[in-house]
Amino acid sequence: MNGDANAPTIAHRKGFYYEVKAGKRYLWCSCGRSKTQPFCDGSHVGSAFLPVAFKAERDEDVIFCGCKHTGTGPFCDGAHSNLPGGYRTDDPGSADNLKVRMVAAGAAPIVQLDGQCYVFSTSRATLIPHGAMRYCPVVTPALGALFQSQFYAEVARGVTPVISADGRHTVLFVTEGSGEIEISGRRFSVDARTGIYIRPGEAYRVHNGSAAALKFLISNGPGSEDLVWLDEMPTAFETQYPHRIATIDPSQRHKMAERYYQMLVNREHGSTVVTQFIGNIPLSKAEPHQHLYEEALIFLNGAGVVWTEGTKTTVAAGDVLFLPRKQVHSVQCTTQGGFDIVGVIYPGDNPSINY
């Protein structure tokens, strides 16, 4: 029991993964006293708590809250990470972790880990020239992605060809340089560490007036094997979604124990399926965990190690980690002061939810 009589009991420090069935009704325990977690067994009787009813509209995987402190009951919202014991680190030197096989990088850009998980190095990739732009695929359906794709691109002084969103929600992230992004005839100034959102019916191109290359990543969902090029820029900018640029604002950080993240492109910009965030990982190794969303994680600086069940590999600035749904993983930072990452998740809108 918790010290506060009005507070629920923390039944489990993380969420409960569960496969719900369409049409079935579930009673989620909100008091934390039930012996049939995450569901109610009547133990709340005599308290101020009541169970929360949920009827599944379809067969799907969900994460029911186990800590009972969620703001989105009956589902997990990541609140457990900031409760005592809710977030734990892992010892990379433990007996079990010493058995995990290190996979060394070769000449190719991809280091394959367990399942469909891999790390992609943009520094070892061969870039395809297309006008003033050079690019390469990083995450695609052919590489195992079910929901999204990602491309790395560089543009020297000049203007890229017009790229169609092709019916997909598209988010960009500038890693280096500055310039302008033109979205269906409307221009926005962008700098390094800026997120950009493009609606499915729009197109875009990047203007770089500097001699220094502007480097960025393009993510879209649903995924595609390649970018779609247009001969001319359409002018059908969707004015009902005027806010397209997402910049770093420390006041918007969300705490996750010693880590933090800030939402960049999300529902506030009109993106209902793809979410982009930026975060910081301190010198530590997270305990192994899983997510229900598919994720591409971009490392912006520093160095570390990515772990799956039986494999691990080193990561550095410019690398991208692709994580399929439900992939057991852990990210370790080995740099004093931590390192910064940008994540793109699909489908999902909260990077702190895990089990």
MARROLO-458871 format. One record per residue: residue in three letters; x, y, z of N, C-alpha, C, CB in turn. Coordinates in steps of 0.05 Angstrom, whole numbers, plus 5000, padded with zeros to 4 digits. Glycine has a CB too. Example, Ala and Ser with C-alpha at 12.3 -4.5 7.8 and 13.67 -1.06 7.14 Angstrom:
<recs>
ALA526448865156524649105156526449345156522649115181 SER525749555142527349795143525850015157528249885114 
</recs>
This chain:
<recs>
MET501749765000500050005000501750255000498150005024 ASN500750464988502150724989501650865016501350894965 GLY503351055023502951205048500451375048505351375053 ASP499651475025497251645023494851465020497551834999 ALA492951485040490651315039488851365015489051345065 ASN489051605004487451674980488751604954486851974981 ALA491251504955492651424931492251134925495651494934 PRO492151054900491850774893494450614900491250734864 THR494150364904496450184908497750134881495549914921 ILE500450144880501850084856501949784853504750214856 ALA500349674835500149394832502549284817497549314817 HIS503449434797505749344781507149594771504849154757 ARG509749594771511249834764511249904735514049814774 LYS510249724718509949774689507249694680512149624673 GLY506649734654504049674643503749374639503549814618 PHE501249284636500549014629499848984600498148914647 TYR501448834585500748774557498348584556503148654542 TYR496448644539494048474537492848484509491848554558 GLU491848254500490548244473487548234478491547994457 VAL486248464473483348484477481848384452482548774484 LYS479348304457477748184435475348364430476847904443 ALA474748404404472548584396469948504410472248574366 GLY468548704421465948664433466048584462464448464418 LYS468448504472468648414500468948654518470948214503 ARG467748634542467848844562469848774584465048894574 TYR471548964591473548924612473249124634476348944599 LEU473649034659473549214682476349244693471649104704 TRP477549474688480349524697480349614726481549744680 CYS482149484741482449554770483849834772484149344785 SER482550014786483750284790484950314818481650494786 CYS484150134836485150164864487950034868483150044883 GLY488549844851491149704854491149474873493149894862 ARG488849414886488649204906487848924895486749274928 SER486848924871485848674859488048464857484648724832 LYS487348224861489147994858489047874830488547774879 THR487347994813487047904785487848124766484147804779 GLN490148254771491048474755491348404725493748584766 PRO490748594708489948874713487048914718490849044691 PHE485548694723482648724723481548714752481348494707 CYS479148814755477848844781476948574792475449034779 ASP477348534819476248304832474448384856478448114841 GLY473748634857471948734878473448834902470148514886 SER476148834902477648924926477249214932480548854922 HIS476149364914475849654918473549724937475349794892 VAL471849524943469449574959470249694986467849304964 GLY468949914993469650055018471650275014470549865038 SER472750304990474650514984473350724967477250404970 ALA474850924959473851144942474151074912475251404948 PHE475250834907475850754879473550594867478450614878 LEU473350624841471450454825472950354801468950624817 PRO472250114791473550014767472650174743472749714763 VAL474250164722473750304697472950104676476150474688 ALA470650134664469649944644470850024616466649944643 PHE471549824601472549864574471449644556475649864574 LYS470249724534469249524514470949554489466249574508 ALA472149334481473949344458472249354432475749094457 GLU473049544415471749574389472849384369471949864379 ARG475249284373476549104354478648944368477749264330 ASP479448724356481748574367484248744365482048304352 GLU485648784386488048944386489748894410487449244383 ASP492248974409494148964431493949224446497048904422 VAL493749214473493749454489495549424513490849524499 ILE496149634526497749624551495949754573500449774548 PHE494849584590493349684613495249794634491549464625 CYS494550014647496150134668496449944691494950404677 GLY498949914701499449744724500049904749501749564719 CYS500950154746501650314769499250464781503750524762 LYS497050474766494550604774494750904777493650484800 HIS496851024766497151314767496751444740499851384778 THR495851294720495451394693493451614692494751174674 GLY493751794674491652004668489851924645492952264663 THR490351684634488751594611487751314616490451594585 GLY486751264641485751004648483550904629484750994676 PRO483550644623485050434636487850384624483450184634 PHE488750554606491250494592493650634604490950564563 CYS495950524599498450634608499050904594500850444604 ASP500051104608500951354596503851414602499051584604 GLY505251214614508051264620508551384648509251434600 ALA506351424663506751554690508451384708503951594702 HIS508551124704510150944722513151024722509850654713 SER514151144701516951204699517851404720517651314672 ASN515951564730516651774750515651704778515452034742 LEU514851454782514151354809516551204821511751174808 PRO516651194848518951044860519150754849518551044891 GLY521450694839521950424829520750374801520850224847 GLY519450574790518150534764520050514741516150744759 TYR522250664743524250654721526850544733524650944709 ARG527950344720530350224729532450214707529849944739 THR534950244715537150204696538049914698539450404703 ASP539849844680540849574677543849574677539749444652 ASP545049374690547949364691549149224666548849204717 PRO550549374649551649244625553749034631552849454607 GLY554749044656556848844663555748604678558848984679 SER553148574679551948344693552648084679548948374696 ALA552347864693553047604681551447554656552547384701 ASP548847614657547147564633547947754610544147614640 ASN548448004616549148194595551948134582549148474605 LEU553648014598556247944586556047714566558147864609 LYS553847574566553347364546552247464520551447154558 VAL551347714519550247824495552347874474548648094501 ARG551947784450553947794429554148074417553247584407 MET556648174415557148424401557248374371559748554412 VAL555748534356555748514327557348764317552848504315 ALA559648714305561348934295560349034268564248844293 ALA560649294264559849414238561849334217559649714240 GLY560849294193562549234170562549474151561748984155 ALA563049414125563149634105560249714098564649544081 ALA558349534100555549594093554349774114553949344089 PRO552249934107551050114127549349984148549350314112 ILE548449734144546649604162548049404180544349464147 VAL547549424206548349214226545849084235550049344250 GLN545448824229543048684235543148574263542548454215 LEU541048624279540848524306538648304307540148754326 ASP537448254329535348054331532848134315534548004360 GLY531547924304529047974289529448154266526948094307 GLN527748354262527948554241529348804251525148614230 CYS530448804275531749044286534449074273531949014317 TYR535249324267537949374257538649664262537949324226 VAL541249714259542349984260543450054233544650014282 PHE542650294224543550394197545450634201541050474180 SER547750614188549750834190549551004165552550724193 THR548751254168548651444145551351504135547151694153 SER553451484152556151554144557351334125557951594168 ARG556251094126557250874109555450824085557550624125 ALA553350974083551350924062552251054035548651034070 THR551450934014551851043987549451213980552250813965 LEU549951473975547751653969547151673939548451933980 ILE544551683933543551693905543251983898540951533902 PRO544552073876544152353868541452393853546452453850 HIS540152613860537652693846537552993847535052563859 GLY538453123825538653413824540653503844535853543829 ALA539953713860541753823880541753653905540954103887 MET540153443906539953273930541253003926536953243937 ARG542352903948543252623949541852483972546352603952 TYR540952243968539352113989539751813989536452183986 CYS538751674009538651384010536351294028541351274020 PRO535251064023533250954041534550844066531650724027 VAL533250894089534250804115532350584127534551034134 VAL529750644126527750464136525650434113526450564162 THR525050184105523050144084521549884090524350134056 PRO519249834077517949574080519749344072515449574063 ALA521349374052523149154044525149084065524649234018 LEU525749274083527649224105526249134131529249474110 GLY523549104129522148994152520149174165523948904172 ALA519949424156518049614169515249554160518849904162 LEU513349574178510549524172508949784170509249354193 PHE509950004182508350244184509650494174507650294213 GLN512250504171513550754164515950704146514350914189 SER516950914135519550904120521051154128519150884089 GLN523751144122525451374128527651394108526551354157 PHE528351634100530451684081532351904092529251774053 TYR534951864088536852064095537552224070539451934107 ALA537852494073538352664049540252884056535652774039 GLU541652974036543353204037542853384013546353124039 VAL542953644017542653823994544854033996539853953993 ALA546354063974548454263973547054533965550654193952 ARG548654743960547454993952545554943928549555203945 GLY543055033931541154993910538454903921542154783890 VAL536854783903534054713910533654423903531954893896 THR532454273921531853993914529553973894531153833940 PRO529353743881526953703865524453693883527153433849 VAL522053723871519653713886519053423894517253833870 ILE518453383919517853113930514853113939519753043954 SER513452913929510652893937510352733963509052743915 ALA508452823980507852664004506352413996506152834024 ASP505252413972504052173960502052033978506251973953 GLY500352203991498252084008499151994036497051863994 ARG501652064043502851974068503352214087505351814063 HIS502952174112503852374132506852374132502652314161 THR508052604129510952624126512152814146511652714097 VAL514252734159515652904178518652914171515252814207 LEU519853144172522653184167524053264193523153394145 PHE526553214194528253314216530853404205528553104239 VAL531653654210534153764200536253714221533954074195 THR538353564213540553504232542853704230541653224227 GLU543253814206545454014202544554214181548053874194 GLY545554464185545154674165542654834170545054554137 SER542055014152539655184153538855254125540155434170 GLY536355324122535255394096532255444098535855174075 GLU530855364077527955394077526655134067527055634059 ILE524355074078522754854068520254974055521954644091 GLU519754904030517454994016515354774015518155093987 ILE512954824026510854624027508554724010509954574056 SER508154603987505954673969505754973965503354563979 GLY508055103960508155383953508555573977505655463940 ARG508555474001508955644025511655574038506655604045 ARG513255784043515955744053516255784083517955924039 PHE517955624096518555644124521555624128517055424141 SER522655804145525455784152525955554171526456054164 VAL528255414166528955194184531855204191528254924170 ASP532555104214535255084224535754804233535855294247 ALA538154744242538854484253537054434277541754474261 ARG536254184280534554084301531754204300535754154328 THR530654214275527954304270526354074259527954554251 GLY523954044269522053844257520153984239520553694279 ILE519253854217517453964197515253764191518954044171 TYR512853854187510553674181509353754153508453694203 ILE508853544137507653574111505153394110509653504088 ARG502953514102500453364100500453164077498053564096 PRO498752954078498852754057498352844028496852544063 GLY496753064025496153153999498053373988493353263998 GLU500153424003501953643995504553543983502553814020 ALA506253723975508953663965510953863977509053673933 TYR513553813975515453983988518153973973515853904017 ARG519754183978522554183969524154353989522754283940 VAL526754313988528554444007530254643992530254244023 HIS530454894002532155103990534555144009530555363987 ASN536955123998539455164013541055373999541054904017 GLY541355614012542955834000545755834010541656094005 SER546555634026549155634038551055434024549055574068 ALA553655474026555555284015555655034032558355414014 ALA554855054058554854824075552354654069554854904105 ALA552754394069550554214063548354224085551553924060 LEU545854204076543654184094542953884095541154364085 LYS543053774119542553484122539953434137544953344136 PHE538353254128535753204140534852914136533653404130 LEU532852834152531652574149528652614143532052404174 ILE527652444125524852444116523552194126524652474085 SER521452224141519951984151517052014141519951964182 ASN515951794133513151794125511651544133512851834095 GLY509051574135507451344142504651374129507151314172 PRO503651154117504950894114507550914098502950704101 GLY509150704100511750704088511750664058513350494101 SER514050724046514450694017517250604012513750954002 GLU517750483989520450393983522250623972520350173962 ASP520950833961522551053950520951313952523351003921 LEU522251533948520951793947519451823920522852023951 VAL517451993920515852043896516452323887512751993900 TRP517352353862518252613852516052743834520852593836 LEU515853003834514053153817515553343800511853303834 ASP514453413776515753603759515253893768514753573730 GLU512953943780512254213789511254203818510254333770 MET511454433831510454463858507454533858512054673874 PRO505854363870502954433872502654663893501254193880 THR500454793892499955023911497754963930499455273895 ALA497054713934494754643951495654613980493454383942 PHE496854823992497554824020495054814037499355064028 GLU494954634057492554604073492554814096492354314085 THR491255034091491355264109490155214137490055504097 GLN488455004139487254944165489354824184484954744161 TYR491754754173493954664190496354854186494754364182 PRO496255084197498355284192501055234205497355564199 HIS500955094228503455054244504954804234502755034274 ARG507154844220508554624208511354584220508754664179 ILE512354774235515054764244515054704275516555034239 ALA516754524283517054454311519954494320516154154316 THR520354664339523054734349523354644378523555034346 ILE525854634387526454544414525654764434529454474417 ASP524254684454523354864475523654724502520354964471 PRO525754784518526154644543523754654562528454764557 SER522054854560519754864578517654654571518455144576 GLN517954514548516054314540517054034545515354344510 ARG519154004560520253744565518553574584523153764577 HIS518453324579517053124596519252954610515052954580 LYS519052934635521052784651520452484650521252894679 MET522452324647522252034650524651944667522351884622 ALA524251954694526451904713528752104706527351604711 GLU531151994700533352174693533452254664535952034700 ARG531652144648531452204619529252414615530951954602 TYR529252534592526952704585526552704555527452994595 TYR524152794547523552824519521753054514522352554507 GLN521753154490519853364482518453284456521353644478 MET515853314455514453254430515153464410511353244436 LEU515653384385516053564363513553554345518653494347 VAL513653414323511253384306509353184319512053294277 ASN506853274322504853104335502053194326505053114366 ARG500053114341497253174334496753484332495353054353 GLU498153634348497753924348498354044320499454064369 HIS500053914305500754004278498953884257503653934272 GLY497353684264495553544246496353264239495453704221 SER498653174251499552904245498152704264502652884248 THR496352544253494752364269495952084271491952344258 VAL497952024256499051754256502051734261498451614230 VAL503551944254506451944257507152154279507952004231 THR508752084298509552264319512552284320508452174347 GLN513552524323516452574325517152704352517452754301 PHE519252614364520052734390523152744391519052564414 ILE524152914409527052934414527452874444528153204406 GLY529552734451530052674479532952654485528752404485 ASN533552624511536252604521536552354538537052854537 ILE538652204533539251954548541852004564539451704530 PRO541751994590544252044606546051794605543552114635 LEU548351824617550351604619549051384635553051704632 SER547951184621546550964634545650764613544151064651 LYS544650534623543350334606540550284616544950074604 ALA538550324599535750264607535349964610533750384587 GLU533549884627532849594628531449524602531149534653 PRO531649274594530249184569527249234571530748884564 HIS526049324550523149374549522149354521522549664561 GLN519449394518518149374492516149594488516849094488 HIS515449654463513449844456511449714436514650104443 LEU509049814436507049724416507349874389504249754427 TYR508850084389509250234364511850154350509150534369 GLU512050214325514450184309516050444311513850114279 GLU518750424314520250664320522850674304520950674349 ALA523550914294526150964283527451174301525951064253 LEU529851114311531151284331533751384319531751124357 ILE533951654317536251784304538151884326535352014286 PHE540651804325542651894345544052154334544751674351 LEU543852364350544852624341547752684350543052844351 ASN548552564372551252614382552052394400551452894396 GLY554452404411555352214430555751934420553452204453 ALA555751744438556151464430554851284450559251394429 GLY554251034442552950854460552850574449550150944466 VAL551050414460550750134452547750074451552149934472 VAL546849944430544049854428543949554433542849924400 TRP542149474451541849194459539249084451542249164490 THR539148834441536748674438537048424455536148604408 GLU535348224450535447984468538247854469533347784460 GLY539347804445541847654444544047784429541347394432 THR543648034420545648184405545848464415545048174375 LYS548148594408548448884414550448994393549548924443 THR550449254390552349384372552649674381551449374343 THR554849794373555450064381553950254362558450124380 VAL553350494372552050704356553450964361549050724363 ALA553251144341554551414343552851604328557451404332 ALA553651864328552152064314551751994285553552344317 GLY549352024275548751964247547551684243551151984230 ASP547551524264546351254262543451264267547751064282 VAL541951074256539051054260538450764269537551124234 LEU537050734291536150484301533250434292536450464332 PHE532750204278530050134272529049924291529850034242 LEU526749974304525549794323522849714314525449924351 PRO522449454307519749364301518049364327519849074290 ARG515349354323513549334346514349094363510649314337 LYS514149124389514548914409517448814411512748684403 GLN519348944398522048854399523248914426523748994377 VAL524248714440525648764465528248904459526148494481 HIS528749124474531149284468531949454492530749464444 SER534349554491535349744511537449924498536549594536 VAL537350184504539350364494541150454516537950614480 GLN543750434512545750514532547350744521547650274539 CYS547650954538549351174531552051134545548151454539 THR554251164531556951134542558451394542558450914527 THR557051614538558251884536557652044560557352024510 GLN559652164573559152344595557352584585561852454607 GLY555352644600553552864592551252764576555153064576 GLY551252504569548952394554549052454525546452504566 PHE547052334511546852404482543952454475547952174465 ASP543552594453540952684444540052504421540952974434 ILE537452444422536252264401533652394391535651984413 VAL532952324366530352394355528952144348530652594330 GLY526452114357524951874350522551934333524051744376 VAL521851744316519351754300517851504305519951794269 ILE515451524316513851294323511251284307513251284353 TYR510451044301508050994285507150704290508551044254 PRO504750644297502650844305502950894335499850734299 GLY502651144343502851214371503351514374505151054384 ASP502851614399503251894403504551954431500652044401 ASN505651744444506851774470509251594472504751714493 PRO511651704470514051534470514751414498516351684461 SER513351504519513951404546512451144553513351614566 ILE510651054535509150804541510750564534506450804526 ASN511150384554512750144549511749924568515750194552 TYR512749684563512049464581514349264581509349324572 
</recs>
